[in-house]
Amino acid sequence: MKRFVLFTIVIAAILWTLFSVYDLFLQGDNALSPRKVFCEKDEAILLINRKAETESVDYLKVVENNPFKNAIVSFDIKPYSQLKIYLSAQRPIVILEKESSWKQNQIDVVKTYFNESGTKFENEQNLLLISKSFEPCSNDKDLNFFIEGDKKASANFWALNNNQWNRTDVYALDKGFYEYRSSSPNSTYGKAVNDISAFSTVLPSNITTYDFRERFYAFNTDTIYASNIMNSWVDIGFVIATYKGEQILVTDYRSKQQPSLILIEKSTVEDSVELMDDIKSFSGFQFTSDFPSKQNGRIYAIELEDKVIFTENESTARQILVEYQLGKTLALNPTRKEQFFGGLPTRVNRRLIDRNEKESLTWKKDLLFEVSTKPSQERVLEEEKSTWSYGLDFQTKMILPIPDHLRNGTSIFVYDNQGSYKLIGPNGKLIWKGALKSPIKGTPVVIDVFENGKHQVLCKTENSVHLIDLNGNSVGGFPYKSENIITTDISEFIWNGTKRFLFGNEKGEVTTLNSSGQELNIVQVGRHPIIGTPYALNISGNLRCWALNKENEQFLGYLETPAAPSKLEKTTVDFAIKSGGVVKVFFEKDKKIYSQATKNQTAQIFSEGIIIKVDENFIYTKNNNSISIYNVQNDLVKSISLPFNEVGSIDNFSIKGQHYTVIMDYLQNKINLYNQNNEIMKGFPKEGRERAVSYLNEEQNLLSIYTIISKSIVCYKIEL
């Protein structure tokens, strides 16, 4: 058995060597090979082995000067098996390496993403070089280190330092964490230690930042610590944390090296020491470069177990004593402890945690292991549970909530009447902003163009369609420019496994785009402008589209077959939605509310009064002061009798069979939240103006309500 295992290992080693030689031979004469194209002029090179694993980390910062970095973000790699992406840090160069040779139709699709003027495309065998004008390499020395990169890594990064190329391998871990492994032969830090078990027993559970430094790491990175008195007693390391907005320092100590006794002995000024029953106070000592914050300022010390906690005021020290006595420590709060430390290694040389990032550094056998996440999902969700406001510098036309996969919460896309827009994050901070050349028309929508849980904003102007990702970049070949005025909103559908879009124009035409913003076809469905959002339908295996023109004429056009459209019965249409593979229209007549499907069935009365809103889930009607909410099958799900008459806006949400309804009282400027029993929930009504826009985070049962007060967006968050 042992001989068989040994034989297998030897054969595997031989095969790997032969593969490596073959790989070098295959690209040896290829002028587009990365080892021939890249050189010292690039300063650094990023190789992305599996793009999907790296999308939630801001890895493109290392190639910030490459103009193609934004195209990489939106580039859809699904059609290409095992695609590798090489990027230069300094020159406008990208190399796409496939397992097989590039075909012209594949290159044409790639061009829709890399559409900057002056972009050049060259291909040879399985390599595609994308570049703009750049200074070529001046020497004939090939870079043969690419084959050394760990192919199991999500990405590899080589940086030139002191005429030597150093590699870092990037690995995607669970819960959005990443591990970075790089060579660090000149580091002489101590062994990694378990700081969590050492310090969590005395640290308050409500600290907001945590910065642990192992003893030898601190000695080599902080000259103040290396030369001062604290270095004489620290055992494994110390922590600098933030408690109720103030910095505290927690240190352990070696046997017979009690810090308070050492500080008393080393104090040279008589009044620099104050001794109380449970707190000791000192001045004239600087422990690290950042503690105390006031150089040599007064500090207060309390001893808990085998640790000493230093603060910069007495009241903070006493509060920490009370927290400890009540058992409010990280160690005794497993949920908070996991939320705080979860995802990072147990043994480290440095551990840094704040609201925006978790990071650890561990040195082992001349290798640096760095694990990080930015942002931490748990932290962002914690922040999102608070109300916030954001002041705008323009008059907001609309607020569009977006489930934000990059920031693990709910962001909002806001825009004005001129084409300016902003993305505001889950905690009320500006993420990015931009402007279109003309105003946004119609109603922007949130879509998932690649069906992978990552969202984008789809919007239009009078003559163009835009698809913007949550980094603020255009996706694929968007924007699409139309020769005619676009007169409808845009609908989306999937056909043959790919996302497509439909919209109508002033000439009675319906246009189909693919997910890259390429025009697939334009069909004529009438002589008058299309006014109703067109919807794609699968009718007996044929791809058809429903369209409504200015004369209230309904048509069923053919999107793939060259055939004349079918004209449906003329009827009134106030609202239209696609549900269950058919289009349902809704209209009012003589204070009756009707619904009708596209199959020419007779219109059915299902309510009285007026229609105030129709969305993909509910139809909202109003009769005097009574609100009725129906599902898309016209079944009544809820009725509310209001104490007011003017409704500014309304939204309804269903959670486990319970309906919650947000209604704006337009005259009183009040936002009301009603539960299943039509009772106003605790904390309501709340202040609002004109309208309220609501969004439910179903994973967290967290309802966000947005309104505008004096040019500021106000967000109320409620856990249901």
C-alpha positions as MATLAB code, in Angstrom:
seq = 'MKRFVLFTIVIAAILWTLFSVYDLFLQGDNALSPRKVFCEKDEAILLINRKAETESVDYLKVVENNPFKNAIVSFDIKPYSQLKIYLSAQRPIVILEKESSWKQNQIDVVKTYFNESGTKFENEQNLLLISKSFEPCSNDKDLNFFIEGDKKASANFWALNNNQWNRTDVYALDKGFYEYRSSSPNSTYGKAVNDISAFSTVLPSNITTYDFRERFYAFNTDTIYASNIMNSWVDIGFVIATYKGEQILVTDYRSKQQPSLILIEKSTVEDSVELMDDIKSFSGFQFTSDFPSKQNGRIYAIELEDKVIFTENESTARQILVEYQLGKTLALNPTRKEQFFGGLPTRVNRRLIDRNEKESLTWKKDLLFEVSTKPSQERVLEEEKSTWSYGLDFQTKMILPIPDHLRNGTSIFVYDNQGSYKLIGPNGKLIWKGALKSPIKGTPVVIDVFENGKHQVLCKTENSVHLIDLNGNSVGGFPYKSENIITTDISEFIWNGTKRFLFGNEKGEVTTLNSSGQELNIVQVGRHPIIGTPYALNISGNLRCWALNKENEQFLGYLETPAAPSKLEKTTVDFAIKSGGVVKVFFEKDKKIYSQATKNQTAQIFSEGIIIKVDENFIYTKNNNSISIYNVQNDLVKSISLPFNEVGSIDNFSIKGQHYTVIMDYLQNKINLYNQNNEIMKGFPKEGRERAVSYLNEEQNLLSIYTIISKSIVCYKIEL';
ca = [
       0.000    0.000    0.000;
       2.808    2.415    0.910;
       4.554    1.665   -2.396;
       1.311    2.405   -4.278;
       0.870    5.768   -2.497;
       4.517    6.694   -3.160;
       4.175    5.676   -6.805;
       1.028    7.804   -7.155;
       2.761   10.858   -5.654;
       5.741   10.490   -7.988;
       3.512   10.147  -11.055;
       1.484   13.223  -10.012;
       4.685   15.256   -9.584;
       5.924   14.187  -13.021;
       2.585   15.074  -14.655;
       2.556   18.495  -12.976;
       6.104   19.179  -14.184;
       5.180   18.125  -17.712;
       2.090   20.343  -17.614;
       4.142   23.330  -16.453;
       6.697   22.776  -19.220;
       3.887   22.386  -21.765;
       2.205   25.555  -20.505;
       5.435   27.506  -20.925;
       6.004   25.961  -24.344;
       2.443   26.737  -25.471;
       2.861   30.436  -24.752;
       6.574   30.590  -25.367;
       6.325   31.964  -28.886;
       3.109   33.888  -28.255;
       3.849   37.600  -28.404;
       0.744   38.294  -26.308;
       1.856   36.066  -23.437;
       1.714   37.920  -20.085;
       5.361   37.034  -19.443;
       6.332   38.915  -22.608;
       3.872   41.839  -22.410;
       4.457   42.849  -18.790;
       7.712   44.231  -17.359;
       9.138   46.657  -14.787;
       7.185   49.541  -16.348;
       3.987   48.056  -14.921;
       5.333   48.261  -11.325;
       2.605   45.801  -10.253;
       0.448   43.149  -11.943;
      -2.903   41.742  -10.799;
      -4.045   38.287  -11.941;
      -7.709   37.499  -11.231;
      -8.244   33.740  -11.317;
     -11.908   33.696  -10.294;
     -13.629   37.054  -10.640;
     -16.830   36.005   -8.840;
     -14.850   35.320   -5.646;
     -13.266   38.772   -5.582;
     -16.201   41.045   -6.432;
     -17.044   41.987   -2.826;
     -13.528   43.234   -2.055;
     -12.106   46.479   -3.402;
      -9.212   44.672   -5.100;
      -9.010   47.060   -8.075;
      -7.445   49.785   -5.916;
      -4.074   48.171   -6.624;
      -4.522   48.949  -10.347;
      -6.084   52.382   -9.832;
      -4.144   53.922  -12.737;
      -5.378   51.373  -15.279;
      -8.258   52.986  -17.268;
      -9.855   49.568  -17.846;
     -10.478   48.860  -14.146;
     -14.119   50.003  -14.294;
     -14.821   47.810  -17.324;
     -13.551   44.809  -15.366;
     -16.148   45.426  -12.629;
     -19.098   45.103  -15.036;
     -17.493   42.522  -17.358;
     -19.641   39.358  -17.465;
     -17.349   36.298  -17.422;
     -20.112   33.671  -17.398;
     -19.748   32.737  -21.104;
     -16.018   32.001  -20.696;
     -14.841   28.950  -18.789;
     -11.906   29.441  -16.378;
     -11.144   32.954  -17.629;
      -8.015   34.599  -16.196;
      -7.686   38.395  -16.177;
      -4.280   40.158  -16.058;
      -4.123   43.910  -15.351;
      -1.181   46.303  -15.252;
      -0.989   48.761  -12.365;
       0.509   51.571  -14.465;
      -0.066   50.916  -18.177;
      -3.439   50.640  -20.014;
      -3.147   46.893  -20.541;
      -5.528   43.976  -19.879;
      -4.989   40.381  -20.995;
      -7.861   37.895  -21.033;
      -6.734   34.264  -21.055;
      -9.246   31.520  -21.955;
      -8.851   27.750  -21.958;
      -9.498   27.689  -25.720;
      -8.915   30.039  -28.647;
     -10.913   33.258  -28.931;
     -13.686   33.401  -31.537;
     -14.615   36.614  -33.309;
     -18.171   36.685  -31.921;
     -16.742   36.380  -28.393;
     -14.340   39.264  -29.026;
     -17.219   41.390  -30.328;
     -19.041   40.903  -27.002;
     -15.893   41.840  -25.052;
     -15.649   45.060  -27.084;
     -19.028   46.200  -25.737;
     -17.520   46.334  -22.232;
     -14.150   47.858  -23.161;
     -15.607   50.657  -25.266;
     -13.299   53.599  -24.511;
     -12.124   55.450  -27.600;
      -8.712   54.391  -28.824;
      -8.960   50.873  -27.379;
      -7.054   48.243  -29.379;
      -7.790   44.500  -29.448;
      -5.242   41.818  -30.435;
      -5.749   38.092  -30.114;
      -3.585   35.030  -30.608;
      -4.703   31.528  -29.659;
      -6.281   31.723  -26.173;
      -5.017   35.238  -25.344;
      -6.783   38.555  -25.970;
      -4.774   41.754  -25.363;
      -6.811   44.896  -24.703;
      -4.813   48.109  -24.648;
      -4.558   51.769  -25.465;
      -1.449   53.642  -26.521;
       1.341   52.672  -24.108;
       5.110   52.597  -23.827;
       6.326   49.065  -24.668;
       8.869   47.143  -22.618;
      12.456   47.902  -23.564;
      14.157   44.610  -22.645;
      13.812   41.023  -23.763;
      13.690   39.567  -20.268;
      10.517   37.506  -19.795;
       8.627   37.480  -16.496;
       8.455   33.762  -15.753;
       6.954   34.010  -12.273;
       3.255   33.873  -13.269;
       3.270   30.090  -13.169;
       4.390   30.248   -9.511;
       1.140   31.883   -8.361;
      -1.151   29.604   -6.371;
      -3.892   28.590   -8.811;
      -6.210   27.876   -5.875;
      -6.085   31.552   -4.945;
      -8.899   33.854   -6.041;
      -6.270   36.296   -7.283;
      -2.493   36.827   -7.343;
      -0.702   40.153   -7.125;
       2.950   40.865   -7.956;
       4.560   44.168   -6.919;
       8.064   45.375   -7.801;
      10.016   46.408   -4.707;
      13.768   47.110   -4.692;
      14.129   45.408   -8.105;
      12.428   42.284   -6.771;
       8.941   41.010   -7.613;
       6.998   40.051   -4.468;
       3.804   37.986   -4.700;
       0.613   38.129   -2.632;
      -2.050   35.422   -3.009;
      -5.672   36.366   -2.262;
      -8.183   33.767   -1.000;
     -11.939   34.273   -0.615;
     -13.157   32.954    2.756;
     -16.623   32.733    4.306;
     -18.848   35.722    5.177;
     -17.024   38.176    2.909;
     -13.578   37.720    4.476;
     -10.373   37.524    2.445;
      -6.978   36.079    3.293;
      -3.809   37.563    1.793;
      -0.601   35.526    1.873;
       2.666   37.201    0.962;
       6.343   36.624    1.550;
       7.809   38.599    4.453;
      11.331   37.236    4.968;
      12.666   40.294    6.831;
      10.031   40.253    9.582;
      11.186   39.207   13.048;
       7.962   39.362   15.054;
       7.092   36.917   17.802;
       4.777   33.935   17.597;
       1.114   34.628   16.899;
      -0.979   34.580   20.099;
      -4.611   34.096   21.153;
      -5.552   37.604   22.223;
      -9.309   36.918   22.261;
      -9.223   34.545   25.235;
      -6.670   36.752   26.969;
      -8.554   40.069   26.841;
     -12.270   39.352   26.226;
     -12.818   38.460   29.908;
     -12.251   42.056   31.028;
     -13.234   44.145   27.983;
     -16.762   45.667   28.078;
     -19.118   44.096   25.527;
     -20.066   47.509   24.120;
     -16.627   48.613   22.893;
     -16.759   49.854   19.287;
     -13.128   49.461   18.165;
     -10.397   46.963   19.043;
      -6.682   47.180   18.198;
      -4.505   44.343   19.520;
      -0.719   44.452   19.081;
       1.427   41.465   19.942;
       4.417   42.367   22.120;
       7.164   41.965   19.489;
       5.039   43.434   16.696;
       4.496   46.565   18.812;
       8.221   46.721   19.638;
       9.132   46.749   15.930;
       6.422   49.141   14.750;
       6.066   51.695   17.570;
       9.249   53.458   18.669;
       7.494   55.077   21.659;
       6.434   51.696   23.037;
       9.851   50.166   22.299;
      11.638   52.749   24.428;
       9.246   53.278   27.328;
       8.300   51.659   30.605;
       5.320   49.579   29.461;
       7.607   47.382   27.367;
       9.137   46.100   30.623;
       5.960   44.384   31.826;
       3.887   43.385   28.736;
       3.602   39.608   28.324;
       1.764   38.696   25.077;
       0.571   42.169   24.061;
      -1.959   44.933   24.679;
      -5.267   46.266   23.303;
      -6.297   49.834   22.561;
     -10.113   50.003   22.359;
     -12.855   52.617   22.123;
     -15.385   52.602   24.960;
     -18.256   55.119   24.821;
     -16.243   57.318   22.490;
     -13.084   57.297   24.635;
      -9.818   55.431   24.162;
      -8.779   52.841   26.731;
      -5.672   50.650   26.932;
      -5.724   47.088   28.299;
      -2.442   45.325   29.047;
      -1.361   42.026   30.547;
       1.887   41.642   32.484;
       4.579   39.105   33.246;
       5.007   37.407   36.620;
       6.197   39.767   39.367;
       6.000   42.744   36.984;
       2.832   44.430   38.276;
       2.353   47.679   36.294;
       1.052   49.843   39.156;
       4.068   49.028   41.350;
       6.465   49.743   38.483;
       4.766   53.070   37.740;
       4.872   54.111   41.413;
       8.560   53.220   41.556;
       9.388   55.110   38.369;
       7.376   58.255   39.181;
       9.737   61.160   39.706;
       7.285   63.928   40.625;
       5.597   63.680   44.005;
       2.092   64.665   42.950;
       2.158   62.507   39.810;
       0.709   59.507   41.722;
      -2.766   59.333   43.298;
      -3.887   56.171   45.114;
      -7.570   55.463   45.765;
      -9.274   52.292   47.014;
      -9.860   50.717   43.631;
      -8.275   53.185   41.184;
      -4.713   54.434   40.868;
      -3.781   57.541   38.888;
      -0.477   58.534   37.261;
       0.921   61.250   35.046;
       4.142   61.780   33.133;
       4.073   58.488   31.174;
       3.586   57.904   27.429;
       2.886   54.210   26.749;
       2.472   54.185   22.944;
       2.457   56.650   20.090;
      -1.344   56.999   20.513;
      -1.951   56.495   24.258;
      -2.506   58.580   26.208;
      -3.859   60.934   23.544;
      -2.495   63.928   25.448;
       1.248   63.417   25.699;
       2.256   62.300   29.217;
      -1.270   63.184   30.345;
      -2.944   61.834   33.473;
      -4.170   58.260   33.306;
      -6.290   56.086   35.621;
      -5.633   52.389   36.232;
      -7.920   49.597   37.411;
      -6.822   45.995   37.928;
      -9.159   43.235   36.738;
      -8.033   39.606   36.979;
      -4.453   39.558   35.587;
      -4.983   42.652   33.407;
      -4.719   46.398   33.925;
      -7.057   48.838   32.153;
      -5.867   52.418   31.677;
      -8.291   55.264   30.905;
      -7.884   59.013   30.526;
     -10.567   60.017   33.035;
     -11.777   58.601   36.342;
     -15.453   58.299   35.440;
     -14.663   56.021   32.506;
     -12.592   53.769   34.774;
     -15.474   53.513   37.263;
     -17.985   52.727   34.487;
     -15.773   49.857   33.275;
     -15.574   48.519   36.843;
     -19.377   48.459   37.022;
     -19.659   46.763   33.602;
     -17.249   44.046   34.782;
     -19.097   43.517   38.083;
     -22.395   43.145   36.190;
     -20.843   40.568   33.846;
     -21.135   42.802   30.779;
     -17.938   41.609   29.114;
     -17.246   40.252   25.652;
     -16.471   36.797   27.045;
     -19.883   36.561   28.736;
     -21.774   37.770   25.657;
     -21.206   35.004   23.049;
     -23.360   36.681   20.384;
     -21.502   39.967   20.639;
     -18.167   38.157   20.863;
     -18.864   36.222   17.648;
     -20.133   39.369   15.957;
     -16.964   41.188   16.957;
     -14.264   38.565   16.336;
     -16.015   36.139   13.959;
     -14.236   35.356   10.697;
     -10.718   36.194   11.884;
      -8.022   33.679   12.942;
      -7.641   32.780   16.611;
      -3.881   33.491   16.771;
      -2.534   36.754   15.405;
       0.221   39.355   15.724;
      -2.156   42.247   15.022;
      -5.960   42.431   15.102;
      -7.826   45.587   14.097;
     -11.622   45.926   14.268;
     -13.835   48.968   13.732;
     -17.202   49.761   12.178;
     -15.840   49.615    8.650;
     -13.299   46.805    8.682;
     -11.981   43.674   10.360;
      -8.349   42.794    9.787;
      -5.692   40.525   11.240;
      -1.989   40.029   10.528;
      -0.216   36.764   11.305;
       3.430   35.933   10.548;
       4.472   32.314   10.214;
       7.661   30.913    8.655;
       8.483   34.105    6.708;
       4.934   34.350    5.357;
       2.460   37.107    6.170;
      -1.177   35.956    6.461;
      -3.577   38.886    6.301;
      -7.324   38.297    6.746;
      -9.738   41.162    6.253;
     -13.255   42.169    5.341;
     -14.515   45.613    4.391;
     -17.116   46.310    5.463;
     -18.074   43.777    8.109;
     -21.627   42.614    7.399;
     -22.577   42.420   11.055;
     -21.361   45.966   11.671;
     -23.206   47.427    8.696;
     -26.433   45.759    9.751;
     -25.898   47.122   13.247;
     -25.536   50.635   11.849;
     -28.521   50.240    9.540;
     -30.868   49.776   12.475;
     -30.617   53.482   13.341;
     -32.496   56.478   11.929;
     -30.474   58.953    9.866;
     -30.799   62.060    7.698;
     -28.785   63.359    4.741;
     -28.777   66.939    3.435;
     -29.025   67.279   -0.358;
     -27.727   70.029   -2.606;
     -30.494   69.525   -5.176;
     -34.286   69.188   -5.314;
     -35.000   65.454   -5.162;
     -37.354   64.077   -7.807;
     -37.446   60.476   -6.578;
     -36.010   58.061   -4.005;
     -35.292   54.482   -5.136;
     -34.358   51.961   -2.365;
     -31.835   49.305   -3.425;
     -30.787   46.069   -1.698;
     -27.050   46.767   -1.674;
     -24.938   43.592   -1.946;
     -21.685   45.556   -1.587;
     -22.642   47.230    1.693;
     -24.948   44.549    3.087;
     -27.910   46.821    3.696;
     -30.384   49.100    1.938;
     -28.980   52.037   -0.027;
     -31.002   54.629   -1.965;
     -30.585   56.093   -5.453;
     -31.805   59.710   -5.575;
     -31.906   62.131   -8.500;
     -33.128   65.583   -9.481;
     -34.852   67.108  -12.545;
     -31.566   67.869  -14.306;
     -29.967   64.409  -14.439;
     -27.793   64.576  -11.311;
     -27.913   61.495   -9.064;
     -26.400   60.092   -5.862;
     -26.162   56.783   -4.037;
     -26.659   57.126   -0.274;
     -25.487   54.123    1.766;
     -27.333   52.130    4.467;
     -26.043   54.437    7.226;
     -26.839   57.724    5.471;
     -23.424   58.449    3.956;
     -22.746   59.474    0.354;
     -21.244   56.555   -1.594;
     -20.914   58.167   -5.042;
     -22.564   60.697   -7.308;
     -22.812   61.436  -11.020;
     -24.789   63.218  -13.697;
     -26.359   62.301  -17.024;
     -26.332   64.725  -19.932;
     -30.121   65.084  -19.799;
     -32.876   64.561  -17.194;
     -33.949   61.092  -16.073;
     -37.432   60.283  -17.392;
     -40.026   57.794  -16.181;
     -39.411   55.511  -13.214;
     -35.946   53.961  -12.595;
     -36.009   50.362  -11.368;
     -33.682   48.007   -9.504;
     -32.666   44.879  -11.435;
     -30.292   41.927  -11.137;
     -28.940   41.745  -14.675;
     -26.866   38.587  -14.181;
     -29.249   36.870  -11.711;
     -26.439   36.567   -9.142;
     -27.803   38.609   -6.236;
     -25.938   41.768   -7.310;
     -28.118   44.749   -8.186;
     -28.050   47.648  -10.620;
     -30.141   50.750  -11.406;
     -31.914   50.792  -14.781;
     -33.055   54.237  -15.929;
     -33.603   56.250  -19.095;
     -33.481   59.734  -20.492;
     -35.386   60.944  -23.543;
     -32.994   59.204  -25.948;
     -30.853   56.787  -23.924;
     -30.985   53.792  -21.583;
     -28.528   53.525  -18.680;
     -27.587   50.583  -16.458;
     -25.479   51.636  -13.460;
     -23.925   49.195  -10.973;
     -23.500   49.890   -7.260;
     -19.938   51.128   -7.797;
     -21.386   53.927   -9.952;
     -20.111   52.437  -13.227;
     -22.001   51.705  -16.450;
     -22.568   48.001  -17.091;
     -21.365   46.380  -20.330;
     -22.078   48.470  -23.425;
     -24.539   50.803  -21.694;
     -25.651   53.516  -22.166;
     -27.724   52.635  -25.237;
     -28.468   55.571  -27.556;
     -31.853   55.620  -29.322;
     -32.493   57.434  -32.601;
     -36.056   58.165  -31.485;
     -37.642   59.516  -28.319;
     -38.257   56.772  -25.735;
     -41.868   57.085  -24.581;
     -42.269   54.244  -22.053;
     -40.627   52.777  -18.987;
     -38.427   49.695  -19.462;
     -39.384   46.126  -18.630;
     -37.058   43.161  -18.190;
     -37.431   39.484  -19.018;
     -35.375   36.330  -19.454;
     -35.341   34.462  -22.764;
     -33.017   31.562  -23.586;
     -31.285   32.030  -20.255;
     -30.276   35.687  -20.723;
     -31.701   38.965  -19.434;
     -33.302   41.276  -21.995;
     -35.057   44.668  -21.918;
     -38.045   46.180  -23.747;
     -39.183   49.767  -24.318;
     -41.363   51.689  -26.778;
     -40.764   54.893  -28.743;
     -42.587   57.760  -30.437;
     -42.832   55.896  -33.763;
     -44.855   52.980  -32.405;
     -41.808   50.696  -32.243;
     -40.675   48.308  -29.521;
     -36.909   47.833  -29.030;
     -35.212   44.796  -27.455;
     -31.786   45.102  -25.799;
     -29.575   42.366  -24.359;
     -27.835   42.490  -20.971;
     -24.821   44.243  -22.495;
     -26.895   47.106  -23.907;
     -26.781   45.836  -27.484;
     -29.816   46.333  -29.699;
     -31.274   42.938  -30.693;
     -34.224   44.097  -32.766;
     -36.849   46.782  -33.331;
     -40.412   45.809  -34.269;
     -43.278   48.011  -35.453;
     -46.483   47.410  -33.476;
     -48.601   50.399  -34.542;
     -48.646   53.856  -36.075;
     -48.925   55.868  -32.864;
     -46.444   56.417  -29.988;
     -46.219   53.597  -27.436;
     -47.244   54.859  -23.978;
     -47.655   51.680  -21.912;
     -44.567   49.825  -20.714;
     -44.242   46.864  -23.143;
     -44.048   43.371  -21.647;
     -42.589   40.175  -23.143;
     -44.862   37.113  -23.189;
     -44.288   33.458  -24.042;
     -47.329   32.499  -26.100;
     -47.233   28.916  -27.377;
     -43.444   29.005  -27.494;
     -43.329   32.279  -29.452;
     -41.725   35.391  -27.969;
     -44.403   38.089  -28.165;
     -44.774   41.529  -26.631;
     -47.774   43.428  -25.317;
     -47.840   47.141  -26.146;
     -50.316   50.002  -25.672;
     -50.257   53.110  -27.858;
     -51.501   56.655  -27.457;
     -54.903   55.754  -28.914;
     -55.425   53.093  -26.219;
     -54.902   50.382  -28.833;
     -53.389   47.157  -27.496;
     -51.137   44.963  -29.639;
     -49.353   41.621  -29.370;
     -46.215   41.905  -31.476;
     -43.710   39.235  -32.522;
     -40.162   39.804  -31.233;
     -38.378   37.027  -33.154;
     -40.741   36.052  -35.969;
     -41.281   38.388  -38.973;
     -45.066   38.574  -38.629;
     -47.621   41.348  -38.285;
     -48.747   42.176  -34.738;
     -52.175   41.143  -33.477;
     -54.506   43.965  -32.485;
     -56.496   43.407  -29.306;
     -59.808   44.848  -28.211;
     -59.580   48.583  -27.585;
     -60.087   49.476  -23.947;
     -59.217   52.025  -21.292;
     -55.917   51.419  -19.480;
     -54.925   53.355  -16.357;
     -52.375   50.814  -15.041;
     -50.843   47.630  -16.440;
     -48.676   44.914  -14.887;
     -47.323   41.541  -15.963;
     -48.355   38.701  -13.660;
     -48.407   34.940  -14.146;
     -47.309   35.164  -17.769;
     -50.125   37.536  -18.806;
     -50.611   41.302  -18.809;
     -53.377   42.618  -16.573;
     -54.778   46.111  -17.094;
     -56.751   48.153  -14.561;
     -59.025   51.130  -15.166;
     -61.748   53.240  -13.565;
     -65.195   53.862  -15.024;
     -68.225   55.421  -13.307;
     -66.585   54.997   -9.883;
     -66.083   51.277  -10.562;
     -62.657   49.676  -10.825;
     -62.077   47.016  -13.488;
     -59.379   44.509  -14.345;
     -58.825   42.702  -17.635;
     -56.190   40.244  -18.916;
     -54.629   40.189  -22.397;
     -56.750   37.228  -23.530;
     -59.671   39.498  -24.526;
     -61.706   38.363  -21.543;
     -64.499   40.591  -20.318;
     -63.399   43.275  -17.881;
     -64.264   42.384  -14.277;
     -65.395   44.825  -11.561;
     -63.500   44.146   -8.318;
     -63.651   47.429   -6.370;
     -65.170   50.886   -6.179;
     -63.693   54.373   -6.032;
     -60.343   55.264   -7.574;
     -57.005   53.494   -8.117;
     -54.221   55.245   -6.226;
     -51.374   52.830   -6.978;
     -50.496   49.505   -8.632;
     -47.212   47.665   -8.038;
     -45.983   44.132   -8.730;
     -47.661   42.790   -5.564;
     -50.733   44.886   -4.765;
     -53.480   47.108   -6.175;
     -54.439   50.029   -3.899;
     -57.884   51.615   -4.212;
     -59.611   54.430   -2.330;
     -63.302   55.080   -1.791;
     -63.870   58.210    0.310;
     -61.773   57.579    3.470;
     -61.528   53.828    3.012;
     -58.416   52.153    1.579;
     -58.689   48.655    0.036;
     -55.618   46.603   -0.840;
     -55.860   43.676   -3.279;
     -53.329   41.127   -4.478;
     -52.710   40.693   -8.229;
     -55.446   38.026   -8.349;
     -57.892   40.755   -7.230;
     -58.381   39.174   -3.798;
     -58.934   41.644   -0.959;
     -56.114   41.355    1.590;
     -56.730   44.418    3.758;
     -59.084   47.380    4.288;
     -58.323   50.472    6.363;
     -60.664   53.290    7.393;
     -58.598   56.443    7.623;
     -59.196   59.477    9.853;
     -57.963   61.645    6.959;
     -58.789   61.944    3.271;
     -55.662   63.077    1.402;
     -53.242   60.173    0.809;
     -49.774   61.256   -0.285;
     -48.340   57.762   -0.729;
     -48.969   54.164    0.311;
     -46.984   50.899    0.560;
     -47.990   47.487    1.898;
     -45.715   44.638    3.047;
     -46.505   41.050    3.972;
     -44.433   39.183    6.579;
     -45.522   35.652    7.527;
     -49.130   36.431    6.681;
     -49.123   39.742    8.568;
     -49.692   42.935    6.548;
     -48.041   46.244    7.447;
     -49.108   49.412    5.631;
     -47.305   52.771    5.393;
     -49.586   55.703    4.523;
     -48.672   59.377    4.249;
     -51.266   61.897    5.461;
     -50.669   64.579    2.841;
     -52.410   67.438    4.657;
     -50.981   66.802    8.124;
     -47.523   65.785    6.832;
     -47.588   62.643    8.979;
     -46.389   59.113    8.184;
     -48.570   56.351    9.653;
     -47.633   52.674   10.006;
     -50.577   50.274   10.452;
     -50.234   46.668   11.630;
     -52.376   43.662   10.646;
     -55.170   44.857   12.948;
     -55.104   48.365   11.435;
     -53.657   49.790   14.632;
     -51.060   52.564   14.366;
     -47.789   51.110   15.585;
     -45.794   52.456   18.520;
     -43.682   55.492   17.647;
     -46.040   56.662   14.871;
     -47.081   58.928   13.293;
     -43.744   60.372   12.243;
     -42.888   63.631   10.523;
     -42.865   63.614    6.712;
     -43.514   65.765    3.653;
     -45.613   65.047    0.537;
     -44.709   61.371    0.179;
     -42.922   58.480    1.830;
     -41.001   55.685    0.095;
     -40.686   52.386    1.964;
     -38.584   49.249    1.581;
     -38.582   46.009    3.588;
     -35.337   44.100    4.208;
     -36.960   40.681    4.500;
     -33.852   38.962    5.880;
     -33.748   41.332    8.841;
     -37.486   42.204    9.005;
     -36.213   45.780    8.896;
     -38.526   48.388    7.374;
     -36.945   51.593    6.035;
     -39.192   54.610    5.438;
     -37.727   57.569    3.511;
     -39.164   61.063    3.250;
     -37.851   64.545    2.425;
     -37.964   67.415    4.909;
     -36.405   70.762    3.969;
     -34.175   69.268    1.212;
     -32.921   66.580    3.596;
     -33.694   62.891    3.228;
     -34.877   61.453    6.536;
     -34.801   57.692    7.028;
     -36.797   55.943    9.756;
     -35.917   52.291   10.437;
     -38.337   49.966   12.203;
     -37.862   46.316   13.155;
     -41.114   44.471   12.476;
];
